[in-house]
Amino acid sequence: MAIHDEIREQQKKLKGKSFKEKLGYFWDYYKIHTIVILFITVFAGTFIYDVATAKEEAFSATLLNAYGGERQNDFQNDFAGFAGIDTEIYDCFIDANSALNLDSYSQTDMAVLQRTVAMTQTSGLDILTADLKPFTHFASSGMFLDLRDILPEEEYARYEPYFYYIDQAALDKESEANDFEPAGPESVPDIDHTDPSAMESPIPVGIYLPGSAKLKEYNCYTLSGETPILGFAVNSERPDTALQFLHYLTE
């Protein structure tokens, strides 16, 4: 039946019906169509609103296994003030709630791992801090900048006693032994990452943060007893703000 004929047929059925009867008939006949249209309208409206109100990101950090989610908003706002970030215009995001256990590899752990890698690859992450095992996992995958490339000379000397190193030679040898696949931390000998003299090709990629007053203030890394390590994400497009975050944590 042509659409025109179908419409005329429906009009005949409704002739002489009350408004309530017409409304009931319309709902019975067009219920699915109406729900679909409403869903599309709401979805499109939400999407347009999110795009229109989205803020440009000024800084993003992930603090793995910090367990400081309760005061995350205060942490973000405090750093934004320190760095001069106008949060009415820009986003300043510090994730102090995510956890990663490389021994369990649960679905949650896999999701956190994949999200962290994706954020790094898409320049969505500036700083990552973590305890030793997850930091070593990411450092062995080439996730962090060489500190010689980002720290000014005076600051390099200031933070050098707290450096975390990887041995690039050991990683390269392991990769060659595995058909040039990137080496993971589980395949590299357990070493003292604070001692470059024990390495053939040491590269500083992390900074230990013992006794950080700011981390303590916002209840980060107070439960595990491990000293967190900070690294600069390799694809960060906001290195100056990332450096400010290091200053903020060590002021």
N, C-alpha and C positions, 0 to 999 in steps of 0.2 A: 504494500500500500504506500502511495506517495505521502510525503510529509504533510502536504496541504490537505489531502483527504483525511489523514489521521487526525489532524487538528479539528477539522469540521465534525468528525465523528465524536470526538471528546466534547465538543461544544453542545452537541445534541443531547448527550448523556447528562450534562449539567443543567440543561434548560429547565427552569422552574424549580430548581433546588434552592434551599436557603443558603445563606452565607456559611453557616456552620457545616452544612452538608458538603458544600463546595470545598471548604477548607479541608475536611476530612478526606474527601476524594483526592484532592491534590496531594495530600500527605501520603496516602496509600499508593498513589500512582507514581509520584516523583520523589519518594522518600530517599532512595539510594542516590539519585541525581543531586538532590539538595545537600545530602551529607558530604558527598564528594566535592561539590562546589564550595561548601563552607570550609572544608578541610584545606582545599587549595588556597582559598582566600586568606585563611588564618596563617597558613605556612608562608605564603608569599608576603603577607604583611609583616610577619615576624622577621623574615629574612631581610626585607627592605629596611626595617627599623634597625636591626643589628648592624647592617652595612652603614646606614646613615649616622649612627651614633658611635661607631667603633672609634677608639682612640689609637693614635700611633703609639707603638711601644717604645719607651725610652730606656728600659732596662729589664732584663730577665735573668733570674738566678734560680738554680735548683740546689737545695741543701738536702742531699740524700741521707736518710737515717738520722735526721736531726731531732725528730719528734717534737717539733716546736709549733705545731699547727694552731694551738690555742691562741697564740699571740702573733700570728702571722700578719694580720692587718696592721697591728701596731708597729711591727718590724718594718713592713713596707713603707708606711707613712713616715716613720722616723728617718729611714734612709733617703726617701724622696726629699725630705726637708734638708738633710745634710748635703745632698747632691744638687739641690736647686731644681728639682723636677716638679713642674706644675701638674698635679694629678687631675686637675679639671680638664686638661688638654691631653696629657700623655698617661700611658699605663706604666706603672712600676710594679713588677711582679716578682715576689720572692716566695718560692715554693718550699716551705719548711715542713711539709706534711708527708711527702713521698718517702717510701721505704723500699729498699732493694736487698733481698737475701739471695746471694749467688749460690748458696748451698741447696736451697729448696727449689728454685725455678718454678714457682707456682704460676698460675695464669696472671695473677696480680704482678708478680715479679717480672714476667715476660712483658706485660703491658708497660710497666715503668721503664724497663730497659729499652724497649722499642721507641717509646715516646721520647726518651732522652736522646737517643741516637738521631731520631727524625728532627728534633728541635735543633740539634747541632748541625746537621747537614743543611738545614734550611735557614741558617743564621738566626734562629729564634732563641738561642741561648748564649748568654755572655759569660756567666760564671757557673761552675759546678763545684760544690764541696761535698766531701764524703769521707767516711772512715777508710782504713787502709785497703781492704779487699776490693770493694767496688771502685775505688779510685784507681787502683792498679789495673783493674779490668779495662777501664776506659783509657788510661794512659798507654797501655800496651797496644791499644787499637788506634793510636795516633789522634786522640780526641783533643789534646791540649797544645797550646802554643808553647814554643821554646821561650822560657822567661828572658833569655838574652835578647829576644826580639821585641819585647814589650816593656820591660822595666828600664827606666832611665838609669844611668850609671850610678848615681848616688843611692837610689832605691835598691838597685841590684846588690850593692854592698851591704845595705841595711838588712835585707831579707835573706842574704846568702846562708847564714847559719841555720835557717829553717827550711832550706830547700829539700824537695823530694826529687830524686833522680831516677831516670830509667836508663838502662844500658842498651843503646840502639844496636850495638854489635851483636849482643845476645839475641835480641829480637830478630835481627836479620838472619842470623844463623838458623834460628828455629824456623823462620819462614822458608828458607831454602830447603830445609829438611822435610818440609811439608808441602812441597811443590809450590812455593811462593805464596801460600795462603798466609794471611796475617796471623802472627803468633798471639795466643791468648795468655792471660796470666797463669793459667793452670799448667802451661807447657814451658814456662820460663823458671829457671832455678830460683828458689827462695833466697833473696838477697837483702842486705841492709840498704834501703833506698835513701838513707841519709849520708852514705859514704861513697862519694864518687871515685875515691882512690882504688876501690875494689872493682871498678868497672873499666872495660876497654874503651867504650865510647859513651861517657855519661852526658845526659841531656837533662837540665833542670826544667821540670814541667809543673811542679806543684810547690806550694808553700804550706808548711805545717802551721796551725793556728793554736798554739798552746795558751791557755789562759785568756782567750779573747773576752773582754768585758761585755761587748755587745752580744755575742752568742750566749753568754751566761744570762744577761739581762732578759733575753727573750726565750730562755729555757731551751736552747738548742745544744745538742750533744752533751746534756747533763746526766743522761741515764746510762749510756754505754761505757763511759770511762775512757773511750778512745779519743785521741787527738784528731780532729778533722783536718783535711788537707784541701787547699783551694787551688783550682786550676782555671786558666783562661780558655774558654771554648775556642777551638781553632778557626771557626768561621764567623766569629763575632764581628758585627759591624759597628759596635759601640765600645771600642777599647778604652776610651777616656773615662767613660762612666764605669766600666769594669774596674779600672784602676782606682776610681773613687771608692768603690765598694771595698776593695782591699784596705785602703786607708781607713775607711769607716770601721772595719772590723778590728783594726790594729792600732787605732788612735790612742 
